[in-house]
Structures are given as structure tokens and as C-alpha cells.
């Protein structure tokens, strides 16, 4: 698998993704915060993380 780089919000830099357990990535997605009418932007969170999980598999 090619090297994956992600944005670290703590350091504000792109860093190499290094799982704590080799070959096993864990993710938590809290989902969307819906406070008004539903729109396409709410689906973005689900689509982005679903696509990333499918890529890793």
C-alpha cells in the first residue's frame, strides 16, 4: 500500500499515517451536527470517511 499522509490538527502539518497496531487502523467519526435543514454538506462526512475505509480495506 502506498504511504498515506494525513493532516494533523495539533501540529498543523501533513504527517505519515502510522497505526498503533501495524496493519490495523482505528477511526472514530462523531458524525454530523444537524442544526437546521438537511443539505448535501451533511452527507460529506459520511461519504469521505466511508470512501477512506473502503480504500484501506
N, C-alpha and C positions, 0 to 999 in steps of 0.2 A: 504494500500500500504506500502511496506517496506521502511525503511529510505533510501534516496538516498544521496550519498556523491559525491561531485564534486571537482575538483582541482581548487583552487582559485589562479590565476596567480599573484595577488597582494601580498598575504601573503605567497605564495608558500606552501600551506597546503591543505589537503583534508578537506572540510567542509560540513556540512549538508545543503542540498538544502532547503531553506525556501522561498517560493514565497512571494512577496509583498502582493498579494491578495490570501488568503487561497483558495486552490483548483484550482488556475489558474496560470499556468506557461507561461511566455512570453519568446521567444527566437528570436535572430537576427543572421542570418548566412549570412555573406557577400559573401560566395561562393569561388570559386577557382580563383587563379591568373594564367592564362594560358599565358606563355611567350615563349613557344616552342611547339614542337609536343605534341599532346594529349597522355596521358598514364593513366594507371589504377589508379595511385595515385590521379588524379584529381577527380575521382568518389568517393574516400574515404570520402571526406567532405559531399557529398550528402547522401551517404549510412549511415554514422554514425548518422547524425542528423535526417534523416528520421526514422531510427530504434529507436532512443531515443523518438521522438514524438509519434511513434506508441506504445511504451512501456507506456508512460504517459497516453495515451488515454485509 
